[in-house]
Amino acid sequence: MNTVVVEVFERVLEVPATPESSFYDLGGHSMLAVLVADELGDRLPITVPPEWVLLHPVAGDLAAFLADAVERDESGD
């Protein structure tokens, strides 16, 4: 999941990113959060609201949160 989030950050924000990168430090803002969320939703089996990107701005933290969300969705929780 780290790879997916880092790739999306890099593509949308057009800068290099790592799992430790902060969406905000890379130049992210609310409108770009919509684009990141849309692309993550295209790549994952869940809908990703932009709020999740804003609330979990560090790529690795967002990846962990998304992995948990996917697991909950798949288990029906």
N, C-alpha and C positions, 0 to 999 in steps of 0.2 A: 504494500500500500504506500510505503514511503516513496517508491519510485514513481508511482502514478501521480501523487501530489506534487512532487518536485518537478516532474515533467510538465504538469499543467501550470504551475507557477512560472516556470521558465518560458513556456509558450505564450501565456497571456501577458506576463509582465515584461517579457523580452529582455531578461537578465539571467545570469547564472544563479542557481539556487542549490541549497543542500537541505537535508532534513532539519538543520538548525536554523534555517532562514525564516525570518519573520515577514509575513505578507506586507506589513506596514513599512518595514525597513527597506523592502525591495521596491517601494513606490506604490503599493496597493492602496486603494480607497474603495468606497462603497460601490461605485459603478463597476470597477474591475472585479469586485467580489461577486457580482452577478455573473460575469463572464467565467470566472473560475468555477463557481458553483454549477453553471450550465455544463461546462466541459467535464467536470467531475461526474455529474449526473449522467452524461452520455457514456462515460467509461465504466460506471459502476451500476449494479443492479438496484440502486435506490435513488430517490430524488434527494438532491442536496440543496437545501435552502441557503441563500447567501449569508444569512445570519451565522451559520456554522463556521464559515470562513472568517467572519469578523470576530467571533467568540473564541476561535482556536487558530490564531494567526501564525503560529510557528508550524512549519510544514510537517514535522514529525508528530507534533501533538494533534494536528488535524488528521493525519494519517491514522493514528491510533483511535481517535474518536470515530472516524469513518469505518474502520475495521470493526469496531464494536457495533456500530449502527447496522452494518451489513449483516453481521452475525445475528443481531436481534431480529432483523427483518426475515432472515432465512429460517430462524427458529420459531417465528410467529409471535415473539414477545413484544 
